[in-house]
């Protein structure tokens, strides 16, 4: 079916400055996303790509490295002409926040490149670095004036997750950044929001008159948000052991999904209105005491097992994991939202590593209809009414409902209607970063977290962090790699008379 939507506009000329350009994130996601934008003719006509390294590197060496990574990680066939056109824009500049003079040189060199390419002084700084660079790099960019907006040119700063490690650190980082640049210049990126199905939650809810009237506590029994991963920790033992499943996934990925499902309708579809409603719903998550947090959560750590045909060892045996580590690789939470729409509706969240199935989905469970007129049909055999929004690995929407089985008698069975993106839209495979980078370039921050939203998310999980830290190994449950996680997670719902949707 041909699209009836107007073509997307091209971004204004700009410099795209990547800190950490030699790292895994830049090679695996950022450069392939830029290539896909180039292939779709959605990059500025005048573009200057600057790769910032700690040690000096020739332009040719950096371009060769990026081309090698592009061929390895591209989501579509690489056309040499398009790749060459993109990579010939790449210039390498060495700068280290530990050596302030290097940023003075960078400012001078950037001015020269922008003048040569006629980019108009627009700059997008992308921090594809470890979190320890999130404050020092903007500090130097601010000191040298590279973030200052003047003469009609814009300056924007993109920051990857994790944004802080707890509420205190997130507040401190926000305070430092906002002393340097304005909130509207900061783009806190979460690649989950680059996924088509996640963005479609807003359209599903607010562009269809059938859903909004029943999207409330009168009709919805509960909500389940699941982000399960088959991958184990792998070679990231050091990072993961200082982070854990809760910090790594809940305040960002899962809370972004929660906020889109639970937010109030914005007064208009613009960044300020949408982000305000998302922040409000996160702020409405009911605070829990540490004892309540222990009662309303399950945490686990994987033990040796088999995932598909691969043997996986104990988490504790992973390289760079501390002996006797109590870091969780699985977390399940029960949360409540204190507002008129969601009062009394529990939100169940779960995420984990080394599980049997890779799956990201939101399942909205509607209240059960009275079945008195079908008393001959056992209630337990009836299908539950779920609206399931699949994010990965299958992008789509499914609706489960009951219908009559053909025949002379009244027999009821559950059926499912499914919509899959790949069946309807002929979209090219993507990294998930294309939309986000494009939005950064055009100045649309509707898909990016605001400072108050970040802090509200950390405030909601802080009681769990504190309670788990104090509990230590007490309550840390083992589960076999390749399983569904700790069996005790079932009790989190069972005591409310509910159950998780089956994996698979």
Helices and strands as residue ranges (DSSP letters): E 14-19, H 24-25, I 26-30, H 31-39, E 47-53, H 59-73, H 80-87, E 90-94, H 100-117, E 123-127, G 131-133, H 136-143, E 155-159, H 167-178, G 183-185, E 186-188, G 191-194, H 196-206, H 209-212, E 220-228, H 237-241, H 244-245, I 246-254, H 255-262, H 271-283, H 290-295, E 297-303, E 305-307, E 310-312, G 315-317, E 330-335, E 346-352, E 359-366, G 372-374, G 379-381, E 386-392, E 396-404, E 412-420, H 421-424, H 434-442, H 451-471, E 476-480, H 489-494
